[in-house]
Amino acid sequence: MMRVQRVAGLILVPTRSDTAHGAALREKIDVPAVLLDMQVEGLSYDVVKADNVAAGRLATEHLLARGHRRIGIIDGLPGLATSDDRHKGYNDALRAAGLRPLPRLAVPGNFDRDDSHKAALQLLGSKNPPTAIIAVSNMTTIGVMFAARELGLSIPDDLSLVGIDDFDLAAFLDPQPTVVVNPILDMARHSIARLLERTEGERSSSAETVVYPPTLIERKSTRDLRL
């Protein structure tokens, strides 16, 4: 199809990061390509991605600074680089604070609203539940908010919540969630510019990785336990 349509280059947003997926893509693609938001094992393309380890760390540090110590996390897809990196940032921040990450406080939500809703019910219904939850995607954030409402819990009075990734509807939620955001627009622009350079032969053959730092937007979904 690429040959018929005379595609000069591709910007790929991978849904998997494993070696098998990389091999399958490598067989199908014979034009310059840029990977947006995630590295794929075995591919030597340019990568423009967010620092997802930093995103998980920022979310966790925000809650630690507000006195939370039982911090749960609803992960994405196991084995996916984005999810694994965000979980690593969570673990790194806990360890830096002298805390041991507890497996019982980490439940996969698969980047899916309904799965995240079930995962949140599991966490919040457990013995000694977390005082705060990190949701690793916007759909995960919505799933957690649905679960809290179902259980009659107030955010942030009964449960603090930090999401990773922002979304347009956040302004209409009650409360508006505190989130860690990645500069998606800047990343997309950089990907386009990098691909144009590749297709026009202006760059060397060696692939490069550009990593963008996240920022935290504080809104109304976290409570300071020290007050």
Contacts in CASP RR format, 6 or more apart in sequence:
PFRMAT RR
TARGET T0000
AUTHOR 0000-0000-0000
METHOD contacts of the structure
MODEL  1
MMRVQRVAGLILVPTRSDTAHGAALREKIDVPAVLLDMQVEGLSYDVVKA
DNVAAGRLATEHLLARGHRRIGIIDGLPGLATSDDRHKGYNDALRAAGLR
PLPRLAVPGNFDRDDSHKAALQLLGSKNPPTAIIAVSNMTTIGVMFAARE
LGLSIPDDLSLVGIDDFDLAAFLDPQPTVVVNPILDMARHSIARLLERTE
GERSSSAETVVYPPTLIERKSTRDLRL
1 7 0 8 1.000
2 10 0 8 1.000
2 29 0 8 1.000
2 30 0 8 1.000
2 31 0 8 1.000
7 31 0 8 1.000
8 31 0 8 1.000
8 32 0 8 1.000
8 199 0 8 1.000
9 31 0 8 1.000
9 32 0 8 1.000
9 33 0 8 1.000
9 195 0 8 1.000
9 198 0 8 1.000
9 199 0 8 1.000
10 29 0 8 1.000
10 31 0 8 1.000
10 32 0 8 1.000
10 33 0 8 1.000
10 34 0 8 1.000
10 195 0 8 1.000
11 33 0 8 1.000
11 34 0 8 1.000
11 36 0 8 1.000
11 188 0 8 1.000
11 191 0 8 1.000
11 192 0 8 1.000
11 195 0 8 1.000
12 25 0 8 1.000
12 33 0 8 1.000
12 34 0 8 1.000
12 35 0 8 1.000
12 36 0 8 1.000
12 45 0 8 1.000
13 35 0 8 1.000
13 36 0 8 1.000
13 37 0 8 1.000
13 38 0 8 1.000
14 21 0 8 1.000
14 25 0 8 1.000
14 35 0 8 1.000
14 37 0 8 1.000
14 38 0 8 1.000
14 40 0 8 1.000
16 22 0 8 1.000
16 40 0 8 1.000
16 80 0 8 1.000
17 38 0 8 1.000
17 39 0 8 1.000
17 40 0 8 1.000
17 41 0 8 1.000
17 79 0 8 1.000
17 80 0 8 1.000
17 81 0 8 1.000
17 82 0 8 1.000
18 40 0 8 1.000
18 41 0 8 1.000
18 79 0 8 1.000
19 41 0 8 1.000
19 42 0 8 1.000
21 40 0 8 1.000
21 41 0 8 1.000
22 40 0 8 1.000
22 41 0 8 1.000
22 42 0 8 1.000
22 43 0 8 1.000
23 42 0 8 1.000
25 40 0 8 1.000
25 43 0 8 1.000
26 42 0 8 1.000
26 43 0 8 1.000
31 199 0 8 1.000
32 45 0 8 1.000
32 195 0 8 1.000
32 198 0 8 1.000
32 199 0 8 1.000
33 45 0 8 1.000
33 46 0 8 1.000
33 195 0 8 1.000
34 45 0 8 1.000
34 46 0 8 1.000
34 47 0 8 1.000
34 48 0 8 1.000
34 191 0 8 1.000
34 194 0 8 1.000
34 195 0 8 1.000
34 198 0 8 1.000
35 43 0 8 1.000
35 45 0 8 1.000
35 46 0 8 1.000
35 47 0 8 1.000
35 48 0 8 1.000
35 49 0 8 1.000
36 48 0 8 1.000
36 49 0 8 1.000
36 187 0 8 1.000
36 188 0 8 1.000
36 191 0 8 1.000
37 48 0 8 1.000
37 49 0 8 1.000
37 50 0 8 1.000
37 82 0 8 1.000
37 182 0 8 1.000
37 184 0 8 1.000
37 187 0 8 1.000
38 47 0 8 1.000
38 49 0 8 1.000
38 80 0 8 1.000
38 81 0 8 1.000
38 82 0 8 1.000
39 47 0 8 1.000
39 49 0 8 1.000
39 81 0 8 1.000
39 209 0 8 1.000
44 207 0 8 1.000
45 207 0 8 1.000
46 194 0 8 1.000
46 195 0 8 1.000
46 198 0 8 1.000
46 207 0 8 1.000
46 208 0 8 1.000
46 209 0 8 1.000
46 210 0 8 1.000
47 207 0 8 1.000
47 208 0 8 1.000
47 209 0 8 1.000
47 210 0 8 1.000
48 187 0 8 1.000
48 190 0 8 1.000
48 191 0 8 1.000
48 194 0 8 1.000
48 209 0 8 1.000
48 210 0 8 1.000
48 212 0 8 1.000
49 187 0 8 1.000
49 209 0 8 1.000
49 210 0 8 1.000
49 211 0 8 1.000
49 212 0 8 1.000
50 182 0 8 1.000
50 183 0 8 1.000
50 184 0 8 1.000
50 187 0 8 1.000
50 211 0 8 1.000
50 212 0 8 1.000
50 213 0 8 1.000
50 214 0 8 1.000
51 211 0 8 1.000
51 212 0 8 1.000
51 213 0 8 1.000
51 214 0 8 1.000
52 81 0 8 1.000
52 82 0 8 1.000
52 85 0 8 1.000
52 86 0 8 1.000
52 182 0 8 1.000
52 214 0 8 1.000
53 85 0 8 1.000
53 86 0 8 1.000
53 88 0 8 1.000
53 89 0 8 1.000
53 92 0 8 1.000
54 89 0 8 1.000
54 213 0 8 1.000
54 214 0 8 1.000
55 85 0 8 1.000
55 86 0 8 1.000
55 89 0 8 1.000
55 164 0 8 1.000
55 180 0 8 1.000
55 182 0 8 1.000
55 214 0 8 1.000
56 85 0 8 1.000
56 86 0 8 1.000
56 87 0 8 1.000
56 88 0 8 1.000
56 89 0 8 1.000
56 90 0 8 1.000
56 93 0 8 1.000
56 134 0 8 1.000
56 136 0 8 1.000
56 164 0 8 1.000
56 180 0 8 1.000
57 89 0 8 1.000
57 90 0 8 1.000
57 92 0 8 1.000
57 93 0 8 1.000
58 180 0 8 1.000
58 214 0 8 1.000
58 215 0 8 1.000
58 216 0 8 1.000
59 90 0 8 1.000
59 134 0 8 1.000
59 162 0 8 1.000
59 163 0 8 1.000
59 164 0 8 1.000
59 180 0 8 1.000
59 216 0 8 1.000
60 71 0 8 1.000
60 89 0 8 1.000
60 90 0 8 1.000
60 93 0 8 1.000
60 94 0 8 1.000
60 134 0 8 1.000
61 93 0 8 1.000
62 162 0 8 1.000
62 178 0 8 1.000
62 216 0 8 1.000
62 218 0 8 1.000
62 222 0 8 1.000
63 71 0 8 1.000
63 132 0 8 1.000
63 134 0 8 1.000
63 160 0 8 1.000
63 162 0 8 1.000
63 222 0 8 1.000
64 71 0 8 1.000
64 93 0 8 1.000
64 94 0 8 1.000
64 97 0 8 1.000
66 160 0 8 1.000
66 222 0 8 1.000
66 223 0 8 1.000
66 224 0 8 1.000
66 225 0 8 1.000
66 226 0 8 1.000
67 224 0 8 1.000
67 225 0 8 1.000
67 226 0 8 1.000
68 131 0 8 1.000
68 132 0 8 1.000
68 160 0 8 1.000
68 225 0 8 1.000
69 99 0 8 1.000
69 131 0 8 1.000
70 105 0 8 1.000
70 128 0 8 1.000
70 129 0 8 1.000
70 130 0 8 1.000
70 131 0 8 1.000
70 132 0 8 1.000
71 90 0 8 1.000
71 94 0 8 1.000
71 105 0 8 1.000
71 130 0 8 1.000
71 131 0 8 1.000
71 132 0 8 1.000
71 133 0 8 1.000
71 134 0 8 1.000
72 105 0 8 1.000
72 106 0 8 1.000
72 123 0 8 1.000
72 130 0 8 1.000
72 132 0 8 1.000
72 133 0 8 1.000
72 134 0 8 1.000
73 87 0 8 1.000
73 90 0 8 1.000
73 105 0 8 1.000
73 106 0 8 1.000
73 107 0 8 1.000
73 133 0 8 1.000
73 134 0 8 1.000
73 136 0 8 1.000
74 107 0 8 1.000
74 108 0 8 1.000
74 109 0 8 1.000
74 116 0 8 1.000
74 119 0 8 1.000
74 120 0 8 1.000
74 123 0 8 1.000
74 133 0 8 1.000
74 134 0 8 1.000
74 135 0 8 1.000
74 136 0 8 1.000
74 140 0 8 1.000
74 144 0 8 1.000
75 83 0 8 1.000
75 86 0 8 1.000
75 87 0 8 1.000
75 106 0 8 1.000
75 107 0 8 1.000
75 108 0 8 1.000
75 109 0 8 1.000
75 136 0 8 1.000
76 82 0 8 1.000
76 83 0 8 1.000
76 86 0 8 1.000
76 108 0 8 1.000
76 109 0 8 1.000
76 110 0 8 1.000
76 111 0 8 1.000
76 136 0 8 1.000
76 137 0 8 1.000
76 140 0 8 1.000
77 83 0 8 1.000
77 108 0 8 1.000
77 110 0 8 1.000
77 111 0 8 1.000
78 84 0 8 1.000
78 108 0 8 1.000
83 111 0 8 1.000
83 136 0 8 1.000
86 136 0 8 1.000
86 164 0 8 1.000
87 106 0 8 1.000
87 136 0 8 1.000
90 101 0 8 1.000
90 106 0 8 1.000
90 134 0 8 1.000
91 101 0 8 1.000
94 100 0 8 1.000
94 101 0 8 1.000
95 101 0 8 1.000
104 126 0 8 1.000
105 123 0 8 1.000
105 130 0 8 1.000
107 119 0 8 1.000
107 120 0 8 1.000
107 122 0 8 1.000
107 123 0 8 1.000
108 115 0 8 1.000
108 119 0 8 1.000
109 115 0 8 1.000
109 116 0 8 1.000
109 118 0 8 1.000
109 119 0 8 1.000
109 140 0 8 1.000
110 116 0 8 1.000
111 136 0 8 1.000
111 137 0 8 1.000
111 139 0 8 1.000
111 140 0 8 1.000
112 139 0 8 1.000
112 140 0 8 1.000
113 139 0 8 1.000
113 140 0 8 1.000
113 142 0 8 1.000
113 143 0 8 1.000
113 146 0 8 1.000
114 143 0 8 1.000
116 135 0 8 1.000
116 137 0 8 1.000
116 139 0 8 1.000
116 140 0 8 1.000
116 141 0 8 1.000
116 142 0 8 1.000
116 143 0 8 1.000
116 144 0 8 1.000
116 147 0 8 1.000
117 143 0 8 1.000
117 144 0 8 1.000
117 146 0 8 1.000
117 147 0 8 1.000
117 150 0 8 1.000
118 147 0 8 1.000
120 133 0 8 1.000
120 143 0 8 1.000
120 144 0 8 1.000
120 146 0 8 1.000
120 147 0 8 1.000
120 148 0 8 1.000
121 147 0 8 1.000
121 150 0 8 1.000
121 151 0 8 1.000
123 129 0 8 1.000
123 130 0 8 1.000
123 133 0 8 1.000
124 130 0 8 1.000
124 147 0 8 1.000
124 148 0 8 1.000
124 151 0 8 1.000
124 153 0 8 1.000
124 159 0 8 1.000
125 151 0 8 1.000
130 159 0 8 1.000
131 159 0 8 1.000
131 160 0 8 1.000
131 225 0 8 1.000
132 159 0 8 1.000
132 160 0 8 1.000
132 161 0 8 1.000
132 162 0 8 1.000
132 222 0 8 1.000
133 144 0 8 1.000
133 159 0 8 1.000
133 160 0 8 1.000
133 161 0 8 1.000
133 162 0 8 1.000
134 161 0 8 1.000
134 162 0 8 1.000
134 163 0 8 1.000
134 164 0 8 1.000
135 141 0 8 1.000
135 143 0 8 1.000
135 144 0 8 1.000
135 161 0 8 1.000
135 162 0 8 1.000
135 163 0 8 1.000
135 164 0 8 1.000
136 163 0 8 1.000
136 164 0 8 1.000
137 163 0 8 1.000
137 164 0 8 1.000
137 165 0 8 1.000
138 163 0 8 1.000
138 165 0 8 1.000
138 166 0 8 1.000
138 167 0 8 1.000
138 170 0 8 1.000
140 163 0 8 1.000
141 161 0 8 1.000
141 163 0 8 1.000
141 165 0 8 1.000
141 167 0 8 1.000
141 177 0 8 1.000
141 179 0 8 1.000
142 173 0 8 1.000
144 161 0 8 1.000
145 155 0 8 1.000
145 161 0 8 1.000
145 173 0 8 1.000
145 177 0 8 1.000
148 154 0 8 1.000
148 155 0 8 1.000
148 158 0 8 1.000
148 159 0 8 1.000
148 161 0 8 1.000
152 158 0 8 1.000
153 159 0 8 1.000
155 161 0 8 1.000
155 175 0 8 1.000
155 221 0 8 1.000
156 175 0 8 1.000
156 220 0 8 1.000
156 221 0 8 1.000
156 222 0 8 1.000
156 223 0 8 1.000
157 223 0 8 1.000
160 221 0 8 1.000
160 222 0 8 1.000
160 223 0 8 1.000
161 177 0 8 1.000
161 178 0 8 1.000
161 221 0 8 1.000
161 222 0 8 1.000
162 177 0 8 1.000
162 178 0 8 1.000
162 179 0 8 1.000
162 180 0 8 1.000
162 216 0 8 1.000
162 221 0 8 1.000
162 222 0 8 1.000
163 177 0 8 1.000
163 178 0 8 1.000
163 179 0 8 1.000
163 180 0 8 1.000
164 179 0 8 1.000
164 180 0 8 1.000
164 214 0 8 1.000
165 179 0 8 1.000
165 180 0 8 1.000
165 181 0 8 1.000
165 182 0 8 1.000
166 179 0 8 1.000
166 181 0 8 1.000
166 217 0 8 1.000
170 176 0 8 1.000
170 177 0 8 1.000
170 179 0 8 1.000
170 219 0 8 1.000
175 219 0 8 1.000
175 220 0 8 1.000
175 221 0 8 1.000
176 219 0 8 1.000
176 220 0 8 1.000
176 221 0 8 1.000
177 219 0 8 1.000
177 220 0 8 1.000
177 221 0 8 1.000
178 216 0 8 1.000
178 217 0 8 1.000
178 218 0 8 1.000
178 219 0 8 1.000
178 220 0 8 1.000
178 221 0 8 1.000
178 222 0 8 1.000
179 216 0 8 1.000
179 217 0 8 1.000
179 219 0 8 1.000
180 214 0 8 1.000
180 215 0 8 1.000
180 216 0 8 1.000
180 217 0 8 1.000
181 214 0 8 1.000
181 215 0 8 1.000
181 216 0 8 1.000
181 217 0 8 1.000
182 212 0 8 1.000
182 214 0 8 1.000
183 212 0 8 1.000
183 214 0 8 1.000
183 215 0 8 1.000
186 212 0 8 1.000
187 212 0 8 1.000
190 210 0 8 1.000
190 212 0 8 1.000
194 203 0 8 1.000
194 208 0 8 1.000
194 210 0 8 1.000
197 203 0 8 1.000
END
